[in-house]
Amino acid sequence: MPMLKAQNIGPINCGLADGKTNSKFAWSEPIPDGSESPLWSHEILRKDGTPYKQEEADVIKSLTKGN
């Protein structure tokens, strides 16, 4: 995202919150029992609204603040 911001390009994320689409799972590594993967593929927020990774949420906030 910092590189995109420097070029004035807005990124698109195909998932925002953990839910029906299950796009937190990598397509190449399905988890049959539905347990949480160690590295999320797309989503940023858990179902309760807390960030999957606070560091990631902080970067997004810092790059979008005031926009």
C-alpha positions in Angstrom: 0.0 0.0 0.0 2.8 2.6 0.7 4.0 2.1 -2.9 0.5 2.5 -4.3 0.0 5.6 -2.2 3.2 7.1 -3.6 1.9 6.7 -7.1 -1.6 8.0 -6.1 -3.2 4.6 -6.8 -6.1 3.4 -4.7 -6.0 -0.4 -4.0 -9.0 -2.6 -3.9 -9.5 -5.5 -1.4 -11.9 -8.3 -2.3 -12.7 -8.9 1.3 -13.1 -6.7 4.4 -14.5 -8.7 7.2 -14.4 -12.5 7.9 -17.7 -13.9 6.9 -19.6 -15.8 4.2 -17.0 -15.7 1.5 -14.2 -17.2 3.6 -11.7 -15.3 1.5 -9.4 -15.2 4.5 -8.3 -18.7 3.3 -5.7 -19.0 0.5 -7.3 -20.7 -2.5 -4.4 -23.1 -2.8 -4.6 -24.2 0.9 -8.1 -25.1 1.9 -8.6 -26.0 5.6 -11.3 -28.7 5.6 -12.2 -28.2 9.3 -12.7 -24.5 8.8 -10.1 -23.5 11.5 -8.3 -20.2 11.2 -5.3 -20.2 8.9 -2.1 -18.7 10.3 -1.9 -16.2 7.4 -5.1 -14.6 6.1 -5.3 -14.1 2.3 -7.7 -11.1 2.0 -9.9 -10.0 4.9 -8.7 -7.4 7.3 -11.3 -7.6 10.1 -12.6 -10.5 12.3 -16.4 -11.0 12.7 -16.4 -8.9 15.8 -14.7 -5.9 14.0 -11.2 -6.3 15.5 -8.3 -6.4 13.1 -6.8 -9.7 12.1 -3.4 -8.0 12.4 -3.2 -4.7 14.3 -0.1 -3.7 12.4 -1.9 -4.0 9.1 -4.8 -1.9 10.3 -2.4 0.7 11.5 -0.7 0.9 8.1 -4.1 1.3 6.4 -5.2 4.0 8.8 -1.9 5.9 8.4 -2.2 5.8 4.6 -5.8 6.8 4.4 -6.0 9.4 7.2 -7.4 12.7 5.9 -8.4 11.2 2.5 
